[in-house]
Amino acid sequence: MNKTEEISLISEADESARNYLKSIEDRRVFPDQAALLNLDQLGGKLSNDGADSFETLNLLASVGEAATVTSNGPNYYGFVIGATLPVAAAADRLAAAWDQCASSHVNSPAMAKIEKVAGEWLLDVLGLPIESGVGFGTSATACGMSCLATARAGLLQAQGWDVAEQGLAGAPVIRVVVPETVHVTVKKALKLLGFGMSNVEYATVDDQGRVVPEKLPPIDAQTILCLQAGEVNTGEFDRFDQIIPAAKRAGAWVHVDGAFGLWARASRQKRSLTEGVELADSWTTDGHKWLNTPYESAVAICRNKSLLAKTLNADAVYSTAEDDAQKNITLEFSRKAKGLGFWAVLRTLGRDGVEKLVDQYCDHAMEIAAGVKELGITVHNRVVLNQVLCSLETDEKTREFLDAVQRSGEVWFGPSVWKGRPVFRISVSSWRTQSYHVRKLLSVIDRHL
Ligand SMILES: Cc1ncc(COP(=O)(O)O)c(C=O)c1O
């Protein structure tokens, strides 16, 4: 492909992207059956001689696009997916042209600086210890795994055991305590790290999914205690100020999964929900949920920066780098700058803008909760954040209603299970969602009751 063709191909992609964005308010939120059936056109037998680049792009722009979920729009309330703020999307497009391997300064001075600055701003806006190490990774899942590996290395080191050298066989036992409502991805990280699910101990939670401090299993210097800022169903917070100081005195490592809820730190209205969270040892959060960065932007934050760097170091004879080079504090070696979206959004919104975004989600969730209650729908949670957990009189009605709303294509939210019963979960996490979208949501709900 020559230069003219390359530029023209990229321009076509940009044109399609522009048109997609223009249609984002009015697109179906979930693709219809015909669009789903057409997806078969993307497959078939792999050819020997390949295809024309323009034709490949056109196929993607037509068949692929028609089957997208409009989670980047204002009417999507599923899974805490989050849309993408324009500046972050634009920065991503630029970065695609640069195609930087953002492993360290020598690989990409620009990206190394951007991620360093993004890390500092992030600690500032979240009010976490400024000495912490900040590794930008793919997901809260992957970043949680980095934090938990570091936690285990740290607790074992305190017991005189170097896990990187000596391995796990014969090592002092490290216990793990998690809330009964722990997110599945924390369990996944624990499984991959070899903790074994039957060894994990569960902390009793209350009717909002928060750990009951008085019912915590015994915590000692060989315990990793996982807590939550933003329980996935209710959006609730564990009582960090009541739990963490005692756990720390006992010598435990406290890790906080704050995939979306940690952003409550940025809001003066909501910050008190997170009181004491700054006393933990490690934290994970996502940019791709509440900060509305593009996907694959998450972060592992670890108070003990050198322990994070020691645990995740990936220096090689041909690739030595600074201790806090991103390849040395994340799971990835070759990687794109996953901190770029954080940098672009934090720089553009500033502290006040992030607060406004957080408050906007929470205010809309309150409006939704009030609106659905007026329609006679049961709301199961206190709605302290962005999650509204609902059901109808019977399990069957709940399921049928959800199915009908999803099929409408006008708005979308998903199912969950709360206390063993089917519920539906409305999550607000798109910067595009405004009060008139909330009114639309309520009228769609009303029509399908
Ligand atoms: C509370 C919580 N923790 C962890 C995760 C995992 O995040 P990610 O999808 O970025 O791996 C999620 C959501 O997906 C979540 O809601």
The ligand as a Gaussian input file, in Angstrom:
#p B3LYP/6-31G(d) Opt

LIG

0 1
 C      -16.426000      -4.147000      41.419000
 C      -15.670000      -4.610000      40.211000
 N      -14.445000      -5.121000      40.357000
 C      -13.726000      -5.547000      39.305000
 C      -14.230000      -5.474000      38.032000
 C      -13.388000      -5.961000      36.889000
 O      -12.997000      -4.882000      36.097000
 P      -12.421000      -5.131000      34.642000
 O      -13.599000      -5.447000      33.809000
 O      -11.770000      -3.827000      34.272000
 O      -11.462000      -6.242000      34.727000
 C      -15.518000      -4.949000      37.831000
 C      -16.180000      -4.851000      36.524000
 O      -16.081000      -5.391000      35.549000
 C      -16.249000      -4.492000      38.944000
 O      -17.466000      -3.976000      38.781000

